[in-house]
Amino acid sequence: MALGWGTLSTTVGLFQAFDAIERTKEMWPIQIIMGGLKVAIITVNYGLFIYCISMLSYILFKLTAKDLSK
């Protein structure tokens, strides 16, 4: 769920950011846009991190539960 929520939040944020850039008539330096993209990916990275920790915990829990039931 965390990875999906992070991806959804990133796409919504990027859509809003690109819409705002499109409305301005100025030329933006690529460094500003890349800095914004780097910040936008933070939610996906945290979601992926939480997902990996959760899956590892789930697998370990399942393995220990099998051993205890024997």
PyMOL commands that set and color helices and strands:
alter all, ss='L'
color gray80, all
select helices_A, chain A and resi 2-23+30-40+42-69
alter helices_A, ss='H'
color red, helices_A
deselect
rebuild
show_as cartoon
